[in-house]
Amino acid sequence: MLVVLKLKASPVASAKVFFGAMVGSIGYKPIGHNPGKVMIKLKFLTPLYLMCLVLALSCKKDPSHGVAFEGGQVFNGQTFESKTFYVINGLISFNPPGTLDSTIQLDRHYVIPPFGDAHTHNLADPSKIDSLEKKYVQDGIYYVQVLTNYASKADSVRDRFSSPETIDVKYANGGLTSTLGHPHLAYETSALNLHWSAMFSQRDRIKQSRLAENDAYWFLDTTEDVAQKWDAILTIKPDLIKIYLINTERHEALVEAEQMGNFGLSEDVARLVVKKAHEAGLKVYAHVENAYDFRVGLNIGVDGFGHLPGYSWDGKADVDMYRLTDEDIAKAKDRNIVIIPTANFAQVYAVKYDNRGNPSLDSLRYETVNQFLTKELKRLNKAGVSIALGADQDGETSILEANYLVDKLEAFDRLTALKLLAETTPQTIYPDRKIGELKEGYEASFLVLSGNPLNNWDYIDSINLYVKQGKFLNIKQ
Ligand SMILES: [Zn+2]
């Protein structure tokens, strides 16, 4: 058996404690800076050897020195190949360095690029940050995109991320909507410390509340509002912009009727936001509900969609409201637009509650919506549209969504799903970096799995080693 860092009964468990003690209260970080010429065979790993491994990886920034990883099965984008690779100055090479500081035997274990999460609201709340950061690392997710969060809270935690030794996180900050549009209701309900059911029972109180305004959301009703508030939106340094397009075809009527939460921006306002965001060098992701919203997004030039239309379908309303046309899909492909399906909502929304709050699954809705989403996802994939993964569920990661797509929907084969999770998603979050593939000159960031995920998908959860930009990441117990 190789290094199974998760196995408590193995000798490695004591190694983990040992490291935990060394790194103090920080969740994980690389240790040491004193490379020696050591040969490490992982299957005989002891705390001492693990220490050597860490030292070996954190070698000096000298391009003539490097560390060899021998005997692993390395993912090449299609399959796994037996080959040796080197970590030199934080980058991957398939050519040996002038001086080999050490060699790590991977004993036929499986090496893949780390994962991304393109739609979450995690990692912005200081009160949960330690456990969630740990979860992201444990899940092998190094690249995260937060699509709406309290800017003020993100401000207090963002310094701990986005360095070679940590996961990398982008924040959209406050979502852009119109007065009383989504996500005002959701944020104000929680800001008032109310249960979600208060959205119905205490509607007026929530309607008046503005505790999270200009922080977790902004109200932009007219193009004049955009002109007036834009500088303030940029002042809190969003890494990207999130807009809300919901039932856009009925926008004015819904605003008039004060249908709180059932609308977002008007098309005119959204168009100006996209223009100004692009001028500021920021990408724009749109929350959409139906195919009309999607078309508005295409017309105004958004860069990505936070949902696939139909993710929230009740399984009864006219399905044509949600189905994309071939032309929609061709446009999305031509313009290189990213779609984050959040298909797992089909299950979340199919759960009904009785008067006592006991849940049960509406299996007709569940099956109907799953079938629809599976078809749509296959069409998008066949057309070559970029699909990035994110679960958009509190406390969960994109692994939940990946498992849903593979196990429940069977929308993709395991190779496609692995590429979406490890290649497309990281590359869409950080398009300017050499990540998502194990190629010459790419960042030396990878996960070592105990088995082949193309044979058994469960192996994406059997991560033995975490390396980021040439450094070993340790996970605190
Ligand atoms: Zn979301």
Boltz pocket constraint, residues with backbone or C-beta under 6 A from the ligand:
constraints:
  - pocket:
      binder: B
      contacts: [[A, 119], [A, 120], [A, 121], [A, 147], [A, 306], [A, 392]]
      max_distance: 6.0
